[in-house]
Amino acid sequence: MIGMSQEEILIEELAASGIDEKHELFKQMASFKKHMLASRNGDRVKKYFYGISKWETFAKTYASMYLPANPVHVALYLSFLLDSGAFYGTISSCMYCIKLAHELYGHVDPKDNKFIKSLVETSKRIAKPPENR
């Protein structure tokens, strides 16, 4: 799944289940994707797909595989965000985006990794929201 798009991941999952592009059920893929996304609030899906695309860009640039995410790579991404001045809300949102992507594609969510948990806690302590002027 190195550098694969979300559609390519879905096609791979379908193939693993015995459904290839010639199979009658393959025609359901577009509808299936739409229904999977409909399981979430539309505005949230837009917001989270933006977050997922940011993670995907980082992963493809530095780690090459974004789904399923390697927990150590996610931890390094969180560290990168903290170094970039991100605050807890951004880190929390980022983790929810990664969780959503894993849920939608049937992967195990990496959030229970000890490094990730530590960095989320760190973000609560050191990352500061923008100052009000």
PyMOL commands that set and color helices and strands:
alter all, ss='L'
color gray80, all
select helices_A, chain A and resi 6-16+24-38+42-63+71-83+88-104+110-112+114-126
alter helices_A, ss='H'
color red, helices_A
deselect
rebuild
show_as cartoon
